[in-house]
Amino acid sequence: RYVIEQGKGLVLVVNKWDLIQKDT
């Protein structure tokens, strides 16, 4: 359960970073 929560957080961070990269 904890690992899945960490994975979700990591995915959210990657998605945000990807959006920033596209915006630039």
DSSP file (Angstrom, degrees, kcal/mol; ACC not computed):
  #  RESIDUE AA STRUCTURE BP1 BP2  ACC     N-H-->O    O-->H-N    N-H-->O    O-->H-N    TCO  KAPPA ALPHA  PHI   PSI    X-CA   Y-CA   Z-CA
    1    1 A R     >        0   0    0      0, 0.0     4,-2.0     0, 0.0     5,-0.1   0.000 360.0 360.0 360.0 -47.7    0.0    0.0    0.0
    2    2 A Y  H  >  +     0   0    0      1,-0.2     4,-2.3     2,-0.2     5,-0.2   0.904 360.0  52.7 -63.6 -40.7    2.8    2.5    1.0
    3    3 A V  H  > S+     0   0    0      1,-0.2     4,-2.5     2,-0.2    -1,-0.2   0.904 107.8  51.4 -62.3 -40.2    4.8    1.7   -2.1
    4    4 A I  H  > S+     0   0    0      2,-0.2     4,-2.5     1,-0.2    -1,-0.2   0.909 108.2  52.0 -63.7 -41.1    1.8    2.3   -4.4
    5    5 A E  H  X S+     0   0    0     -4,-2.0     4,-2.2     1,-0.2    -1,-0.2   0.924 110.4  48.4 -60.6 -43.9    1.2    5.7   -2.6
    6    6 A Q  H  X S+     0   0    0     -4,-2.3     4,-2.4     1,-0.2    -1,-0.2   0.909 110.1  52.4 -61.9 -41.8    4.9    6.6   -3.3
    7    7 A G  H  X S+     0   0    0     -4,-2.5     4,-2.5     1,-0.2    -2,-0.2   0.915 108.1  50.4 -61.3 -43.7    4.5    5.5   -6.9
    8    8 A K  H  X S+     0   0    0     -4,-2.5     4,-2.3     1,-0.2    -1,-0.2   0.917 110.5  49.8 -60.9 -43.4    1.4    7.8   -7.4
    9    9 A G  H  X S+     0   0    0     -4,-2.2     4,-2.2     1,-0.2    -1,-0.2   0.910 110.3  50.2 -61.7 -42.3    3.3   10.7   -5.9
   10   10 A L  H  X S+     0   0    0     -4,-2.4     4,-2.5     1,-0.2    -1,-0.2   0.910 109.4  50.9 -63.0 -42.2    6.3   10.1   -8.3
   11   11 A V  H  X S+     0   0    0     -4,-2.5     4,-2.6     1,-0.2    -1,-0.2   0.907 109.1  51.5 -62.0 -41.6    4.0    9.9  -11.3
   12   12 A L  H  X S+     0   0    0     -4,-2.3     4,-2.4     2,-0.2    -1,-0.2   0.918 110.6  48.3 -61.9 -43.3    2.4   13.2  -10.3
   13   13 A V  H  X S+     0   0    0     -4,-2.2     4,-2.5     2,-0.2    -2,-0.2   0.925 112.3  48.5 -63.0 -44.6    5.8   14.9  -10.0
   14   14 A V  H  X S+     0   0    0     -4,-2.5     4,-2.5     1,-0.2    -2,-0.2   0.906 111.0  50.8 -62.7 -41.8    6.9   13.5  -13.4
   15   15 A N  H  X S+     0   0    0     -4,-2.6     4,-2.2     2,-0.2    -1,-0.2   0.914 110.9  48.3 -63.2 -42.7    3.6   14.7  -15.0
   16   16 A K  H  X S+     0   0    0     -4,-2.4     4,-2.2     2,-0.2    -2,-0.2   0.928 112.6  48.5 -62.3 -45.0    4.1   18.2  -13.6
   17   17 A W  H  X S+     0   0    0     -4,-2.5     4,-2.4     1,-0.2    -2,-0.2   0.888 109.9  52.6 -62.6 -39.1    7.7   18.3  -14.8
   18   18 A D  H  X S+     0   0    0     -4,-2.5     4,-2.3     1,-0.2    -1,-0.2   0.903 108.4  50.4 -64.0 -40.6    6.6   17.1  -18.2
   19   19 A L  H  X S+     0   0    0     -4,-2.2     4,-2.3     1,-0.2    -1,-0.2   0.907 110.4  49.6 -64.0 -41.5    4.0   19.9  -18.4
   20   20 A I  H  X S+     0   0    0     -4,-2.2     4,-1.7     1,-0.2    -2,-0.2   0.912 110.3  50.8 -63.4 -42.0    6.7   22.5  -17.5
   21   21 A Q  H  < S+     0   0    0     -4,-2.4    -2,-0.2     1,-0.2    -1,-0.2   0.905 111.6  47.3 -62.9 -41.6    9.0   21.1  -20.1
   22   22 A K  H  < S+     0   0    0     -4,-2.3    -1,-0.2     1,-0.2    -2,-0.2   0.884 109.8  53.7 -66.7 -37.6    6.3   21.3  -22.8
   23   23 A D  H  <        0   0    0     -4,-2.3    -1,-0.2     1,-0.3    -2,-0.2   0.830 360.0 360.0 -66.8 -32.1    5.4   24.9  -21.7
   24   24 A T     <        0   0    0     -4,-1.7    -1,-0.3    -5,-0.2    -2,-0.2   0.492 360.0 360.0 -71.5 360.0    9.0   26.0  -22.1
